[in-house]
Amino acid sequence: MPKEWNRRRAAARVKPGDGRPLKPFRWWQLVSRVLFHLRLTGPGGRRIVYTVDVGRWGDKETGELRADLYLDGHHHARSKLPAVFPVEGGTVEVRMSAFGLKRCHHVTYEGTEHQLTPDRDSAEGRRARLDRAHPALSRLIGLCSLVMLLVSLAILVPQLVETALPPDIGTFNSPFDLPVWLNTAVMLGSLTAGAERALRLRYHWLLDGAAG
């Protein structure tokens, strides 16, 4: 029930688009823009394309995280994140983490779902091409990201508990007493690992949530 209520609340935030054309993806937008496509068959067998366009850093004026939905290259709808856009045969759900998108999926009325296809020029699209061209290397990179998050979780969380625990509750001594430079390296490693996983829309509330 809470999940369905959240979906209905997100759907109510959707506003109509203004019809403006979709701007092409540029190389300098690799760290600032996310672009995903959904190709469906519409009424009468006509092929239609939905595109989800998200700015990683939010609106330039308000800082609000927002997703824009385009239909066949024209602005169709917009919504604050998390977003649930009505589309042909179901909805498109869009959610953001601290590192990028953690969900951009088409959910049909029957309940089946699949991830949208990243634009080939985007950071997510380039990561997907690496996965297709070099699957072994891709798996190794993914494994390294996972291990880095596990290591950072084991090291940084006890230190955080040690410093944040109120004195009236008790004391806790972290088993890790690392120099500042090594703590900084671990933190940067966890941020890098979280960003890599976000390129594949991989998200776990504990691992990626703690890293963010």
Stockholm file with secondary structure:
# STOCKHOLM 1.0

chainA/1-212         MPKEWNRRRAAARVKPGDGRPLKPFRWWQLVSRVLFHLRLTGPGGRRIVYTVDVGRWGDKETGELRADLYLDGHHHARSKLPAVFPVEGGTVEVRMSAFGLKRCHHVTYEGTEHQLTPDRDSAEGRRARLDRAHPALSRLIGLCSLVMLLVSLAILVPQLVETALPPDIGTFNSPFDLPVWLNTAVMLGSLTAGAERALRLRYHWLLDGAAG
#=GR chainA/1-212 SS CHHHHHHHHHHHTCEECCCCBCCCCCGGGTTTEEEEEEEEECGGGCEEEEEEEEETTCCTTTCCCEEEEEETTEEEEEEESSEEEEETTEEEEEEECSSSEEEEEEEETTSCEEECEECTTSHHHHHHHHHHHCHHHHHHHHHHHHHHHHHHHHHHHHHHHHHHSCTTTCCCCCSCCCCHHHHHHHHHHHHHHHHHHHHTTCCCTTHHHHHC
#=GC SS_cons         CHHHHHHHHHHHTCEECCCCBCCCCCGGGTTTEEEEEEEEECGGGCEEEEEEEEETTCCTTTCCCEEEEEETTEEEEEEESSEEEEETTEEEEEEECSSSEEEEEEEETTSCEEECEECTTSHHHHHHHHHHHCHHHHHHHHHHHHHHHHHHHHHHHHHHHHHHSCTTTCCCCCSCCCCHHHHHHHHHHHHHHHHHHHHTTCCCTTHHHHHC
//
